[in-house]
Amino acid sequence: GTYKLPKIPPMRMPPREAFLAATEPVRFKSSKGRICAEVITPYPPGIPVIAPGEEITAEIIDYLDLELRAGVHMQGPFDPHLKRIRVIK
């Protein structure tokens, strides 16, 4: 990618708790404010952008959308095209 990495999102739940919590898939572009339930790592560069327990911010959504449109591969999410994302129920 050619864009500056977004700020680290707010941690809203310990990662272990988020990993074990009930989840649901939602539209990625409508997920602002929800708590992420998966790790999303654009590759390259291979740096996780969001992890379980972190709040999905508008900046994260915009950054990942730009990376997808640039053809960057997403490692980690159940939907590698990020039409949907798993969040905490």
PDB file of N, CA, C and O in Angstrom:
ATOM      1  N   GLY A   1       0.811  -1.192   0.000  1.00  0.00           N
ATOM      2  CA  GLY A   1       0.000   0.000   0.000  1.00  0.00           C
ATOM      3  C   GLY A   1       0.850   1.250   0.000  1.00  0.00           C
ATOM      4  O   GLY A   1       2.031   1.222   0.346  1.00  0.00           O
ATOM      5  N   THR A   2       0.246   2.318  -0.383  1.00  0.00           N
ATOM      6  CA  THR A   2       0.973   3.584  -0.469  1.00  0.00           C
ATOM      7  C   THR A   2       0.444   4.597   0.533  1.00  0.00           C
ATOM      8  O   THR A   2       0.800   5.774   0.467  1.00  0.00           O
ATOM      9  N   TYR A   3      -0.390   4.165   1.447  1.00  0.00           N
ATOM     10  CA  TYR A   3      -1.028   5.086   2.377  1.00  0.00           C
ATOM     11  C   TYR A   3      -0.448   4.921   3.765  1.00  0.00           C
ATOM     12  O   TYR A   3       0.000   3.838   4.143  1.00  0.00           O
ATOM     13  N   LYS A   4      -0.460   6.014   4.526  1.00  0.00           N
ATOM     14  CA  LYS A   4       0.005   5.998   5.910  1.00  0.00           C
ATOM     15  C   LYS A   4      -0.890   5.071   6.734  1.00  0.00           C
ATOM     16  O   LYS A   4      -2.113   5.099   6.596  1.00  0.00           O
ATOM     17  N   LEU A   5      -0.281   4.258   7.583  1.00  0.00           N
ATOM     18  CA  LEU A   5      -1.064   3.370   8.443  1.00  0.00           C
ATOM     19  C   LEU A   5      -1.972   4.186   9.353  1.00  0.00           C
ATOM     20  O   LEU A   5      -1.583   5.259   9.817  1.00  0.00           O
ATOM     21  N   PRO A   6      -3.179   3.688   9.612  1.00  0.00           N
ATOM     22  CA  PRO A   6      -4.085   4.410  10.515  1.00  0.00           C
ATOM     23  C   PRO A   6      -3.608   4.306  11.959  1.00  0.00           C
ATOM     24  O   PRO A   6      -2.793   3.450  12.305  1.00  0.00           O
ATOM     25  N   LYS A   7      -4.141   5.206  12.799  1.00  0.00           N
ATOM     26  CA  LYS A   7      -3.832   5.155  14.233  1.00  0.00           C
ATOM     27  C   LYS A   7      -4.318   3.823  14.813  1.00  0.00           C
ATOM     28  O   LYS A   7      -5.276   3.231  14.317  1.00  0.00           O
ATOM     29  N   ILE A   8      -3.644   3.367  15.863  1.00  0.00           N
ATOM     30  CA  ILE A   8      -4.082   2.150  16.552  1.00  0.00           C
ATOM     31  C   ILE A   8      -5.466   2.430  17.133  1.00  0.00           C
ATOM     32  O   ILE A   8      -5.652   3.423  17.836  1.00  0.00           O
ATOM     33  N   PRO A   9      -6.440   1.561  16.843  1.00  0.00           N
ATOM     34  CA  PRO A   9      -7.805   1.818  17.327  1.00  0.00           C
ATOM     35  C   PRO A   9      -7.935   1.581  18.829  1.00  0.00           C
ATOM     36  O   PRO A   9      -7.111   0.885  19.421  1.00  0.00           O
ATOM     37  N   PRO A  10      -8.969   2.159  19.449  1.00  0.00           N
ATOM     38  CA  PRO A  10      -9.176   1.967  20.888  1.00  0.00           C
ATOM     39  C   PRO A  10      -9.456   0.498  21.219  1.00  0.00           C
ATOM     40  O   PRO A  10     -10.221  -0.173  20.527  1.00  0.00           O
ATOM     41  N   MET A  11      -8.818   0.013  22.295  1.00  0.00           N
ATOM     42  CA  MET A  11      -9.072  -1.347  22.788  1.00  0.00           C
ATOM     43  C   MET A  11     -10.323  -1.282  23.659  1.00  0.00           C
ATOM     44  O   MET A  11     -10.346  -0.558  24.654  1.00  0.00           O
ATOM     45  N   ARG A  12     -11.352  -2.022  23.300  1.00  0.00           N
ATOM     46  CA  ARG A  12     -12.622  -1.996  24.029  1.00  0.00           C
ATOM     47  C   ARG A  12     -12.876  -3.256  24.838  1.00  0.00           C
ATOM     48  O   ARG A  12     -13.792  -3.298  25.659  1.00  0.00           O
ATOM     49  N   MET A  13     -12.056  -4.297  24.606  1.00  0.00           N
ATOM     50  CA  MET A  13     -12.256  -5.579  25.269  1.00  0.00           C
ATOM     51  C   MET A  13     -10.915  -6.324  25.197  1.00  0.00           C
ATOM     52  O   MET A  13     -10.223  -6.234  24.183  1.00  0.00           O
ATOM     53  N   PRO A  14     -10.537  -7.057  26.256  1.00  0.00           N
ATOM     54  CA  PRO A  14      -9.286  -7.822  26.160  1.00  0.00           C
ATOM     55  C   PRO A  14      -9.346  -8.797  24.974  1.00  0.00           C
ATOM     56  O   PRO A  14     -10.395  -9.391  24.724  1.00  0.00           O
ATOM     57  N   PRO A  15      -8.237  -8.971  24.241  1.00  0.00           N
ATOM     58  CA  PRO A  15      -8.249  -9.845  23.068  1.00  0.00           C
ATOM     59  C   PRO A  15      -8.775 -11.254  23.350  1.00  0.00           C
ATOM     60  O   PRO A  15      -9.516 -11.806  22.537  1.00  0.00           O
ATOM     61  N   ARG A  16      -8.406 -11.840  24.485  1.00  0.00           N
ATOM     62  CA  ARG A  16      -8.866 -13.198  24.804  1.00  0.00           C
ATOM     63  C   ARG A  16     -10.388 -13.232  24.949  1.00  0.00           C
ATOM     64  O   ARG A  16     -11.050 -14.141  24.447  1.00  0.00           O
ATOM     65  N   GLU A  17     -10.930 -12.234  25.637  1.00  0.00           N
ATOM     66  CA  GLU A  17     -12.382 -12.141  25.820  1.00  0.00           C
ATOM     67  C   GLU A  17     -13.077 -11.980  24.460  1.00  0.00           C
ATOM     68  O   GLU A  17     -14.104 -12.607  24.202  1.00  0.00           O
ATOM     69  N   ALA A  18     -12.508 -11.139  23.603  1.00  0.00           N
ATOM     70  CA  ALA A  18     -13.085 -10.927  22.270  1.00  0.00           C
ATOM     71  C   ALA A  18     -13.015 -12.204  21.438  1.00  0.00           C
ATOM     72  O   ALA A  18     -13.951 -12.527  20.706  1.00  0.00           O
ATOM     73  N   PHE A  19     -11.904 -12.927  21.553  1.00  0.00           N
ATOM     74  CA  PHE A  19     -11.722 -14.167  20.791  1.00  0.00           C
ATOM     75  C   PHE A  19     -12.771 -15.204  21.180  1.00  0.00           C
ATOM     76  O   PHE A  19     -13.233 -15.975  20.338  1.00  0.00           O
ATOM     77  N   LEU A  20     -13.145 -15.221  22.467  1.00  0.00           N
ATOM     78  CA  LEU A  20     -14.092 -16.222  22.977  1.00  0.00           C
ATOM     79  C   LEU A  20     -15.551 -15.762  22.917  1.00  0.00           C
ATOM     80  O   LEU A  20     -16.455 -16.570  23.132  1.00  0.00           O
ATOM     81  N   ALA A  21     -15.793 -14.504  22.634  1.00  0.00           N
ATOM     82  CA  ALA A  21     -17.153 -13.939  22.648  1.00  0.00           C
ATOM     83  C   ALA A  21     -17.977 -14.408  21.449  1.00  0.00           C
ATOM     84  O   ALA A  21     -17.436 -14.840  20.431  1.00  0.00           O
ATOM     85  N   ALA A  22     -19.301 -14.311  21.596  1.00  0.00           N
ATOM     86  CA  ALA A  22     -20.208 -14.581  20.476  1.00  0.00           C
ATOM     87  C   ALA A  22     -20.017 -13.482  19.433  1.00  0.00           C
ATOM     88  O   ALA A  22     -19.890 -12.305  19.771  1.00  0.00           O
ATOM     89  N   THR A  23     -19.999 -13.883  18.164  1.00  0.00           N
ATOM     90  CA  THR A  23     -19.770 -12.921  17.086  1.00  0.00           C
ATOM     91  C   THR A  23     -20.876 -13.001  16.044  1.00  0.00           C
ATOM     92  O   THR A  23     -21.676 -13.936  16.019  1.00  0.00           O
ATOM     93  N   GLU A  24     -20.891 -11.996  15.193  1.00  0.00           N
ATOM     94  CA  GLU A  24     -21.816 -11.988  14.062  1.00  0.00           C
ATOM     95  C   GLU A  24     -21.146 -11.252  12.910  1.00  0.00           C
ATOM     96  O   GLU A  24     -20.347 -10.343  13.133  1.00  0.00           O
ATOM     97  N   PRO A  25     -21.472 -11.645  11.667  1.00  0.00           N
ATOM     98  CA  PRO A  25     -20.941 -10.902  10.530  1.00  0.00           C
ATOM     99  C   PRO A  25     -21.813  -9.685  10.247  1.00  0.00           C
ATOM    100  O   PRO A  25     -23.040  -9.760  10.310  1.00  0.00           O
ATOM    101  N   VAL A  26     -21.171  -8.567   9.935  1.00  0.00           N
ATOM    102  CA  VAL A  26     -21.899  -7.354   9.538  1.00  0.00           C
ATOM    103  C   VAL A  26     -21.211  -6.782   8.299  1.00  0.00           C
ATOM    104  O   VAL A  26     -20.070  -7.130   7.997  1.00  0.00           O
ATOM    105  N   ARG A  27     -21.917  -5.898   7.583  1.00  0.00           N
ATOM    106  CA  ARG A  27     -21.298  -5.223   6.434  1.00  0.00           C
ATOM    107  C   ARG A  27     -20.090  -4.430   6.926  1.00  0.00           C
ATOM    108  O   ARG A  27     -20.196  -3.641   7.865  1.00  0.00           O
ATOM    109  N   PHE A  28     -18.954  -4.644   6.293  1.00  0.00           N
ATOM    110  CA  PHE A  28     -17.730  -3.966   6.714  1.00  0.00           C
ATOM    111  C   PHE A  28     -17.890  -2.452   6.711  1.00  0.00           C
ATOM    112  O   PHE A  28     -17.495  -1.782   7.665  1.00  0.00           O
ATOM    113  N   LYS A  29     -18.464  -1.913   5.649  1.00  0.00           N
ATOM    114  CA  LYS A  29     -18.570  -0.453   5.538  1.00  0.00           C
ATOM    115  C   LYS A  29     -19.557   0.145   6.539  1.00  0.00           C
ATOM    116  O   LYS A  29     -19.601   1.363   6.708  1.00  0.00           O
ATOM    117  N   SER A  30     -20.351  -0.704   7.208  1.00  0.00           N
ATOM    118  CA  SER A  30     -21.300  -0.238   8.233  1.00  0.00           C
ATOM    119  C   SER A  30     -20.847  -0.628   9.640  1.00  0.00           C
ATOM    120  O   SER A  30     -21.640  -0.576  10.580  1.00  0.00           O
ATOM    121  N   SER A  31     -19.581  -1.017   9.795  1.00  0.00           N
ATOM    122  CA  SER A  31     -19.127  -1.587  11.071  1.00  0.00           C
ATOM    123  C   SER A  31     -18.506  -0.573  12.031  1.00  0.00           C
ATOM    124  O   SER A  31     -18.030  -0.953  13.101  1.00  0.00           O
ATOM    125  N   LYS A  32     -18.504   0.709  11.668  1.00  0.00           N
ATOM    126  CA  LYS A  32     -17.905   1.734  12.537  1.00  0.00           C
ATOM    127  C   LYS A  32     -18.517   1.666  13.935  1.00  0.00           C
ATOM    128  O   LYS A  32     -19.737   1.605  14.091  1.00  0.00           O
ATOM    129  N   GLY A  33     -17.642   1.677  14.957  1.00  0.00           N
ATOM    130  CA  GLY A  33     -18.088   1.661  16.344  1.00  0.00           C
ATOM    131  C   GLY A  33     -18.262   0.268  16.919  1.00  0.00           C
ATOM    132  O   GLY A  33     -18.407   0.117  18.132  1.00  0.00           O
ATOM    133  N   ARG A  34     -18.251  -0.752  16.071  1.00  0.00           N
ATOM    134  CA  ARG A  34     -18.385  -2.131  16.554  1.00  0.00           C
ATOM    135  C   ARG A  34     -17.022  -2.632  17.027  1.00  0.00           C
ATOM    136  O   ARG A  34     -15.986  -2.059  16.691  1.00  0.00           O
ATOM    137  N   ILE A  35     -17.041  -3.712  17.814  1.00  0.00           N
ATOM    138  CA  ILE A  35     -15.801  -4.305  18.317  1.00  0.00           C
ATOM    139  C   ILE A  35     -15.412  -5.454  17.393  1.00  0.00           C
ATOM    140  O   ILE A  35     -16.178  -6.398  17.199  1.00  0.00           O
ATOM    141  N   CYS A  36     -14.229  -5.360  16.835  1.00  0.00           N
ATOM    142  CA  CYS A  36     -13.734  -6.352  15.886  1.00  0.00           C
ATOM    143  C   CYS A  36     -13.512  -7.696  16.578  1.00  0.00           C
ATOM    144  O   CYS A  36     -13.114  -7.755  17.741  1.00  0.00           O
ATOM    145  N   ALA A  37     -13.779  -8.785  15.828  1.00  0.00           N
ATOM    146  CA  ALA A  37     -13.589 -10.131  16.363  1.00  0.00           C
ATOM    147  C   ALA A  37     -12.530 -10.903  15.581  1.00  0.00           C
ATOM    148  O   ALA A  37     -12.373 -12.106  15.792  1.00  0.00           O
ATOM    149  N   GLU A  38     -11.806 -10.245  14.690  1.00  0.00           N
ATOM    150  CA  GLU A  38     -10.782 -10.938  13.907  1.00  0.00           C
ATOM    151  C   GLU A  38      -9.595 -10.021  13.652  1.00  0.00           C
ATOM    152  O   GLU A  38      -9.693  -8.801  13.783  1.00  0.00           O
ATOM    153  N   VAL A  39      -8.470 -10.630  13.285  1.00  0.00           N
ATOM    154  CA  VAL A  39      -7.271  -9.867  12.930  1.00  0.00           C
ATOM    155  C   VAL A  39      -7.331  -9.596  11.431  1.00  0.00           C
ATOM    156  O   VAL A  39      -7.623 -10.498  10.645  1.00  0.00           O
ATOM    157  N   ILE A  40      -7.058  -8.366  11.039  1.00  0.00           N
ATOM    158  CA  ILE A  40      -7.005  -8.028   9.615  1.00  0.00           C
ATOM    159  C   ILE A  40      -5.633  -7.430   9.322  1.00  0.00           C
ATOM    160  O   ILE A  40      -5.244  -6.401   9.875  1.00  0.00           O
ATOM    161  N   THR A  41      -4.916  -8.111   8.431  1.00  0.00           N
ATOM    162  CA  THR A  41      -3.548  -7.745   8.094  1.00  0.00           C
ATOM    163  C   THR A  41      -3.399  -7.581   6.586  1.00  0.00           C
ATOM    164  O   THR A  41      -3.369  -8.577   5.863  1.00  0.00           O
ATOM    165  N   PRO A  42      -3.305  -6.345   6.093  1.00  0.00           N
ATOM    166  CA  PRO A  42      -3.021  -6.162   4.671  1.00  0.00           C
ATOM    167  C   PRO A  42      -1.601  -6.659   4.369  1.00  0.00           C
ATOM    168  O   PRO A  42      -0.662  -6.381   5.115  1.00  0.00           O
ATOM    169  N   TYR A  43      -1.465  -7.399   3.259  1.00  0.00           N
ATOM    170  CA  TYR A  43      -0.142  -7.908   2.884  1.00  0.00           C
ATOM    171  C   TYR A  43       0.107  -7.664   1.414  1.00  0.00           C
ATOM    172  O   TYR A  43      -0.681  -8.132   0.592  1.00  0.00           O
ATOM    173  N   PRO A  44       1.183  -6.942   1.025  1.00  0.00           N
ATOM    174  CA  PRO A  44       2.069  -6.260   1.958  1.00  0.00           C
ATOM    175  C   PRO A  44       1.399  -5.047   2.608  1.00  0.00           C
ATOM    176  O   PRO A  44       0.397  -4.572   2.075  1.00  0.00           O
ATOM    177  N   PRO A  45       1.884  -4.537   3.699  1.00  0.00           N
ATOM    178  CA  PRO A  45       3.172  -4.745   4.347  1.00  0.00           C
ATOM    179  C   PRO A  45       3.192  -5.859   5.390  1.00  0.00           C
ATOM    180  O   PRO A  45       4.268  -6.202   5.881  1.00  0.00           O
ATOM    181  N   GLY A  46       2.048  -6.435   5.746  1.00  0.00           N
ATOM    182  CA  GLY A  46       2.038  -7.505   6.739  1.00  0.00           C
ATOM    183  C   GLY A  46       1.945  -7.014   8.173  1.00  0.00           C
ATOM    184  O   GLY A  46       2.329  -7.724   9.102  1.00  0.00           O
ATOM    185  N   ILE A  47       1.438  -5.807   8.355  1.00  0.00           N
ATOM    186  CA  ILE A  47       1.262  -5.229   9.698  1.00  0.00           C
ATOM    187  C   ILE A  47      -0.229  -5.258  10.028  1.00  0.00           C
ATOM    188  O   ILE A  47      -1.025  -4.661   9.304  1.00  0.00           O
ATOM    189  N   PRO A  48      -0.630  -5.952  11.126  1.00  0.00           N
ATOM    190  CA  PRO A  48      -2.060  -5.972  11.477  1.00  0.00           C
ATOM    191  C   PRO A  48      -2.589  -4.553  11.687  1.00  0.00           C
ATOM    192  O   PRO A  48      -1.946  -3.725  12.332  1.00  0.00           O
ATOM    193  N   VAL A  49      -3.767  -4.291  11.134  1.00  0.00           N
ATOM    194  CA  VAL A  49      -4.386  -2.969  11.236  1.00  0.00           C
ATOM    195  C   VAL A  49      -5.414  -2.945  12.355  1.00  0.00           C
ATOM    196  O   VAL A  49      -5.631  -1.913  12.990  1.00  0.00           O
ATOM    197  N   ILE A  50      -6.050  -4.097  12.593  1.00  0.00           N
ATOM    198  CA  ILE A  50      -7.033  -4.198  13.673  1.00  0.00           C
ATOM    199  C   ILE A  50      -7.041  -5.635  14.180  1.00  0.00           C
ATOM    200  O   ILE A  50      -6.789  -6.575  13.426  1.00  0.00           O
ATOM    201  N   ALA A  51      -7.332  -5.791  15.469  1.00  0.00           N
ATOM    202  CA  ALA A  51      -7.303  -7.100  16.114  1.00  0.00           C
ATOM    203  C   ALA A  51      -8.544  -7.270  16.990  1.00  0.00           C
ATOM    204  O   ALA A  51      -9.241  -6.296  17.277  1.00  0.00           O
ATOM    205  N   PRO A  52      -8.822  -8.509  17.416  1.00  0.00           N
ATOM    206  CA  PRO A  52      -9.979  -8.735  18.280  1.00  0.00           C
ATOM    207  C   PRO A  52      -9.943  -7.852  19.527  1.00  0.00           C
ATOM    208  O   PRO A  52      -8.915  -7.725  20.192  1.00  0.00           O
ATOM    209  N   GLY A  53     -11.092  -7.247  19.823  1.00  0.00           N
ATOM    210  CA  GLY A  53     -11.221  -6.386  20.996  1.00  0.00           C
ATOM    211  C   GLY A  53     -11.071  -4.912  20.687  1.00  0.00           C
ATOM    212  O   GLY A  53     -11.371  -4.066  21.530  1.00  0.00           O
ATOM    213  N   GLU A  54     -10.602  -4.591  19.468  1.00  0.00           N
ATOM    214  CA  GLU A  54     -10.415  -3.188  19.105  1.00  0.00           C
ATOM    215  C   GLU A  54     -11.647  -2.645  18.388  1.00  0.00           C
ATOM    216  O   GLU A  54     -12.344  -3.364  17.672  1.00  0.00           O
ATOM    217  N   GLU A  55     -11.890  -1.356  18.603  1.00  0.00           N
ATOM    218  CA  GLU A  55     -13.037  -0.691  17.973  1.00  0.00           C
ATOM    219  C   GLU A  55     -12.733  -0.378  16.512  1.00  0.00           C
ATOM    220  O   GLU A  55     -11.653   0.112  16.181  1.00  0.00           O
ATOM    221  N   ILE A  56     -13.689  -0.665  15.653  1.00  0.00           N
ATOM    222  CA  ILE A  56     -13.546  -0.352  14.231  1.00  0.00           C
ATOM    223  C   ILE A  56     -13.853   1.133  14.047  1.00  0.00           C
ATOM    224  O   ILE A  56     -14.961   1.588  14.334  1.00  0.00           O
ATOM    225  N   THR A  57     -12.868   1.875  13.569  1.00  0.00           N
ATOM    226  CA  THR A  57     -13.021   3.326  13.383  1.00  0.00           C
ATOM    227  C   THR A  57     -13.232   3.644  11.900  1.00  0.00           C
ATOM    228  O   THR A  57     -12.959   2.815  11.032  1.00  0.00           O
ATOM    229  N   ALA A  58     -13.717   4.849  11.628  1.00  0.00           N
ATOM    230  CA  ALA A  58     -13.881   5.299  10.240  1.00  0.00           C
ATOM    231  C   ALA A  58     -12.528   5.291   9.534  1.00  0.00           C
ATOM    232  O   ALA A  58     -12.446   4.950   8.354  1.00  0.00           O
ATOM    233  N   GLU A  59     -11.472   5.662  10.245  1.00  0.00           N
ATOM    234  CA  GLU A  59     -10.129   5.686   9.661  1.00  0.00           C
ATOM    235  C   GLU A  59      -9.690   4.283   9.226  1.00  0.00           C
ATOM    236  O   GLU A  59      -9.087   4.122   8.165  1.00  0.00           O
ATOM    237  N   ILE A  60      -9.994   3.271  10.044  1.00  0.00           N
ATOM    238  CA  ILE A  60      -9.664   1.873   9.703  1.00  0.00           C
ATOM    239  C   ILE A  60     -10.442   1.450   8.455  1.00  0.00           C
ATOM    240  O   ILE A  60      -9.875   0.860   7.535  1.00  0.00           O
ATOM    241  N   ILE A  61     -11.733   1.751   8.429  1.00  0.00           N
ATOM    242  CA  ILE A  61     -12.572   1.384   7.280  1.00  0.00           C
ATOM    243  C   ILE A  61     -12.029   2.037   6.008  1.00  0.00           C
ATOM    244  O   ILE A  61     -11.881   1.372   4.983  1.00  0.00           O
ATOM    245  N   ASP A  62     -11.734   3.332   6.073  1.00  0.00           N
ATOM    246  CA  ASP A  62     -11.232   4.053   4.899  1.00  0.00           C
ATOM    247  C   ASP A  62      -9.891   3.489   4.428  1.00  0.00           C
ATOM    248  O   ASP A  62      -9.677   3.290   3.232  1.00  0.00           O
ATOM    249  N   TYR A  63      -8.993   3.234   5.378  1.00  0.00           N
ATOM    250  CA  TYR A  63      -7.666   2.704   5.031  1.00  0.00           C
ATOM    251  C   TYR A  63      -7.774   1.336   4.358  1.00  0.00           C
ATOM    252  O   TYR A  63      -7.183   1.111   3.302  1.00  0.00           O
ATOM    253  N   LEU A  64      -8.531   0.424   4.972  1.00  0.00           N
ATOM    254  CA  LEU A  64      -8.641  -0.921   4.406  1.00  0.00           C
ATOM    255  C   LEU A  64      -9.350  -0.895   3.056  1.00  0.00           C
ATOM    256  O   LEU A  64      -9.020  -1.681   2.168  1.00  0.00           O
ATOM    257  N   ASP A  65     -10.314  -0.004   2.897  1.00  0.00           N
ATOM    258  CA  ASP A  65     -10.999   0.129   1.612  1.00  0.00           C
ATOM    259  C   ASP A  65     -10.008   0.584   0.529  1.00  0.00           C
ATOM    260  O   ASP A  65     -10.018   0.052  -0.581  1.00  0.00           O
ATOM    261  N   LEU A  66      -9.159   1.560   0.847  1.00  0.00           N
ATOM    262  CA  LEU A  66      -8.135   2.016  -0.106  1.00  0.00           C
ATOM    263  C   LEU A  66      -7.184   0.878  -0.473  1.00  0.00           C
ATOM    264  O   LEU A  66      -6.846   0.695  -1.642  1.00  0.00           O
ATOM    265  N   GLU A  67      -6.762   0.123   0.527  1.00  0.00           N
ATOM    266  CA  GLU A  67      -5.842  -0.992   0.286  1.00  0.00           C
ATOM    267  C   GLU A  67      -6.493  -2.056  -0.602  1.00  0.00           C
ATOM    268  O   GLU A  67      -5.856  -2.576  -1.518  1.00  0.00           O
ATOM    269  N   LEU A  68      -7.754  -2.375  -0.333  1.00  0.00           N
ATOM    270  CA  LEU A  68      -8.469  -3.355  -1.163  1.00  0.00           C
ATOM    271  C   LEU A  68      -8.538  -2.882  -2.610  1.00  0.00           C
ATOM    272  O   LEU A  68      -8.288  -3.654  -3.537  1.00  0.00           O
ATOM    273  N   ARG A  69      -8.878  -1.613  -2.797  1.00  0.00           N
ATOM    274  CA  ARG A  69      -8.999  -1.074  -4.158  1.00  0.00           C
ATOM    275  C   ARG A  69      -7.647  -1.039  -4.870  1.00  0.00           C
ATOM    276  O   ARG A  69      -7.592  -1.048  -6.100  1.00  0.00           O
ATOM    277  N   ALA A  70      -6.558  -1.000  -4.099  1.00  0.00           N
ATOM    278  CA  ALA A  70      -5.211  -1.034  -4.679  1.00  0.00           C
ATOM    279  C   ALA A  70      -4.761  -2.469  -4.965  1.00  0.00           C
ATOM    280  O   ALA A  70      -3.666  -2.690  -5.483  1.00  0.00           O
ATOM    281  N   GLY A  71      -5.618  -3.449  -4.624  1.00  0.00           N
ATOM    282  CA  GLY A  71      -5.295  -4.846  -4.908  1.00  0.00           C
ATOM    283  C   GLY A  71      -4.488  -5.549  -3.841  1.00  0.00           C
ATOM    284  O   GLY A  71      -3.942  -6.625  -4.087  1.00  0.00           O
ATOM    285  N   VAL A  72      -4.401  -4.955  -2.650  1.00  0.00           N
ATOM    286  CA  VAL A  72      -3.646  -5.563  -1.555  1.00  0.00           C
ATOM    287  C   VAL A  72      -4.426  -6.758  -0.997  1.00  0.00           C
ATOM    288  O   VAL A  72      -5.643  -6.686  -0.826  1.00  0.00           O
ATOM    289  N   HIS A  73      -3.715  -7.858  -0.712  1.00  0.00           N
ATOM    290  CA  HIS A  73      -4.317  -9.071  -0.146  1.00  0.00           C
ATOM    291  C   HIS A  73      -4.557  -8.879   1.355  1.00  0.00           C
ATOM    292  O   HIS A  73      -3.696  -8.348   2.057  1.00  0.00           O
ATOM    293  N   MET A  74      -5.719  -9.307   1.846  1.00  0.00           N
ATOM    294  CA  MET A  74      -6.030  -9.229   3.277  1.00  0.00           C
ATOM    295  C   MET A  74      -5.857 -10.601   3.911  1.00  0.00           C
ATOM    296  O   MET A  74      -6.494 -11.567   3.492  1.00  0.00           O
ATOM    297  N   GLN A  75      -4.995 -10.691   4.922  1.00  0.00           N
ATOM    298  CA  GLN A  75      -4.807 -11.929   5.664  1.00  0.00           C
ATOM    299  C   GLN A  75      -5.598 -11.852   6.957  1.00  0.00           C
ATOM    300  O   GLN A  75      -5.618 -10.813   7.617  1.00  0.00           O
ATOM    301  N   GLY A  76      -6.255 -12.961   7.322  1.00  0.00           N
ATOM    302  CA  GLY A  76      -6.922 -13.043   8.611  1.00  0.00           C
ATOM    303  C   GLY A  76      -8.431 -13.055   8.594  1.00  0.00           C
ATOM    304  O   GLY A  76      -9.023 -13.901   9.263  1.00  0.00           O
ATOM    305  N   PRO A  77      -9.102 -12.155   7.859  1.00  0.00           N
ATOM    306  CA  PRO A  77     -10.561 -12.111   7.971  1.00  0.00           C
ATOM    307  C   PRO A  77     -11.233 -13.304   7.292  1.00  0.00           C
ATOM    308  O   PRO A  77     -10.704 -13.875   6.339  1.00  0.00           O
ATOM    309  N   PHE A  78     -12.413 -13.667   7.806  1.00  0.00           N
ATOM    310  CA  PHE A  78     -13.158 -14.776   7.206  1.00  0.00           C
ATOM    311  C   PHE A  78     -13.592 -14.415   5.790  1.00  0.00           C
ATOM    312  O   PHE A  78     -13.771 -15.305   4.959  1.00  0.00           O
ATOM    313  N   ASP A  79     -13.765 -13.127   5.500  1.00  0.00           N
ATOM    314  CA  ASP A  79     -14.092 -12.659   4.148  1.00  0.00           C
ATOM    315  C   ASP A  79     -12.919 -11.811   3.646  1.00  0.00           C
ATOM    316  O   ASP A  79     -12.836 -10.630   3.982  1.00  0.00           O
ATOM    317  N   PRO A  80     -12.012 -12.387   2.849  1.00  0.00           N
ATOM    318  CA  PRO A  80     -10.826 -11.650   2.413  1.00  0.00           C
ATOM    319  C   PRO A  80     -11.129 -10.445   1.522  1.00  0.00           C
ATOM    320  O   PRO A  80     -10.253  -9.611   1.293  1.00  0.00           O
ATOM    321  N   HIS A  81     -12.369 -10.349   1.013  1.00  0.00           N
ATOM    322  CA  HIS A  81     -12.754  -9.187   0.204  1.00  0.00           C
ATOM    323  C   HIS A  81     -13.381  -8.086   1.067  1.00  0.00           C
ATOM    324  O   HIS A  81     -13.702  -7.004   0.573  1.00  0.00           O
ATOM    325  N   LEU A  82     -13.551  -8.379   2.366  1.00  0.00           N
ATOM    326  CA  LEU A  82     -14.085  -7.438   3.353  1.00  0.00           C
ATOM    327  C   LEU A  82     -15.441  -6.849   2.971  1.00  0.00           C
ATOM    328  O   LEU A  82     -15.705  -5.673   3.222  1.00  0.00           O
ATOM    329  N   LYS A  83     -16.284  -7.655   2.373  1.00  0.00           N
ATOM    330  CA  LYS A  83     -17.678  -7.228   2.207  1.00  0.00           C
ATOM    331  C   LYS A  83     -18.340  -7.275   3.586  1.00  0.00           C
ATOM    332  O   LYS A  83     -19.184  -6.444   3.921  1.00  0.00           O
ATOM    333  N   ARG A  84     -17.924  -8.283   4.380  1.00  0.00           N
ATOM    334  CA  ARG A  84     -18.431  -8.435   5.746  1.00  0.00           C
ATOM    335  C   ARG A  84     -17.251  -8.659   6.684  1.00  0.00           C
ATOM    336  O   ARG A  84     -16.172  -9.084   6.270  1.00  0.00           O
ATOM    337  N   ILE A  85     -17.487  -8.360   7.957  1.00  0.00           N
ATOM    338  CA  ILE A  85     -16.462  -8.520   8.990  1.00  0.00           C
ATOM    339  C   ILE A  85     -17.140  -9.107  10.222  1.00  0.00           C
ATOM    340  O   ILE A  85     -18.302  -8.812  10.500  1.00  0.00           O
ATOM    341  N   ARG A  86     -16.405  -9.942  10.959  1.00  0.00           N
ATOM    342  CA  ARG A  86     -16.960 -10.527  12.186  1.00  0.00           C
ATOM    343  C   ARG A  86     -16.744  -9.540  13.339  1.00  0.00           C
ATOM    344  O   ARG A  86     -15.639  -9.045  13.560  1.00  0.00           O
ATOM    345  N   VAL A  87     -17.823  -9.273  14.058  1.00  0.00           N
ATOM    346  CA  VAL A  87     -17.777  -8.359  15.204  1.00  0.00           C
ATOM    347  C   VAL A  87     -18.406  -9.045  16.410  1.00  0.00           C
ATOM    348  O   VAL A  87     -19.085 -10.063  16.274  1.00  0.00           O
ATOM    349  N   ILE A  88     -18.174  -8.477  17.587  1.00  0.00           N
ATOM    350  CA  ILE A  88     -18.771  -8.997  18.818  1.00  0.00           C
ATOM    351  C   ILE A  88     -20.263  -8.679  18.798  1.00  0.00           C
ATOM    352  O   ILE A  88     -20.669  -7.572  18.442  1.00  0.00           O
ATOM    353  N   LYS A  89     -21.078  -9.671  19.187  1.00  0.00           N
ATOM    354  CA  LYS A  89     -22.542  -9.463  19.234  1.00  0.00           C
ATOM    355  C   LYS A  89     -22.895  -8.463  20.314  1.00  0.00           C
ATOM    356  O   LYS A  89     -24.071  -8.155  20.509  1.00  0.00           O
TER     357      LYS A  89
END
